[in-house]
Amino acid sequence: MIDETSATEELSAAEFLRYSRQLMLPELGEEGQLQLKRARVLVVGAGGLGSAALLSLAAAGVGQIHIADPDAVELSNLQRQLAFESGDVGINKAKAAAARLTRLNPHIQVQVLPLALRGELLAEQVASVDLVLDCSDNLSTRYQVNQSCAEGQKPLVSGAATGWQGQLMTFDFRRSDAACYQCLFPFDANLSPDDAMPIGSCRTLGIMGPMVNTLGTLQALQAIKLILGLDADSGMSYLRRFNGLTMEWQTLAVARDADCPVCGYQGSSSPQNRGSSQRRSEYVDTGK
């Protein structure tokens, strides 16, 4: 468990040296590094996306990282899940990733959650952190994480990758008019809560390792920007799609769906219905 009393409000000499290259950035500096040190981030899923995101967050000095994953490391994971080694096969991913992160950076604190987060437990974890990275590999988890973040008004950075394709989404639920994951992908009532691998997963389509690593690293970058208050997209939700074969990006602005059962407002007074936007969800190609 995390011992919050061990976090200090200043950087040690070792931390100054460790983070010296990013401390030189005018957008970060010592105060920005302290913001990272004070930050608490939940990463749901420690697979391909999660591995890359976790390593980047730990190396950057994010002070408290919560890792949730119920699965054990498999041999087939090692092609793309960079937090693990051959000796980790059979070990729970959250536990193996936590051990790797503490070896990488002894100045951070890691909480291990070797289970599937759902219901009240998920809501409690979301409430205990500053932002959430959804690095999961199933739709049921994605919808639940989205709803918990919307209800808890915590920023959510979601990534996905299969084959040579990837996508990155940021939903800043601190804003009353933020769109959500369900605005983009309306919930399928026929989806089982235990649906583990939706159509189009890496198990059915395959995955190029650097693709999922790229998207996971970008999730970490977006999280760091949110912590530092540097996210230029905070006024709008975006879906960014990346084609690894052509090296091309497509950026789509996403408007909030007023009828969305998670973040919409029409016909409900529940806490998640926070804003007054009447726009329906739509894609607008920004040309970026």
Secondary structure, DSSP 8 states (H G I E B T S, - for coil): ---GGG--SS--HHHHHHTHHHHTSTTTHHHHHHHHHH-EEEEE--SHHHHHHHHHHHHHT-SEEEEE---B--GGGGGT-TT--GGGTTSBHHHHHHHHHHHH-TTSEEEEE-S---HHHHHHHHHTSSEEEE--SSHHHHHHHHHHHHHHT--EEEEEEEBTEEEEEEE-TTSTT---HHHHS---TT--TT--S-TT-HHHH-B-HHHHHHHHHHHHHHHHHHHHT--TTTTSEEEEEEETTTTEEEEEEE---TT-TTT--TT---TT----------EEE---
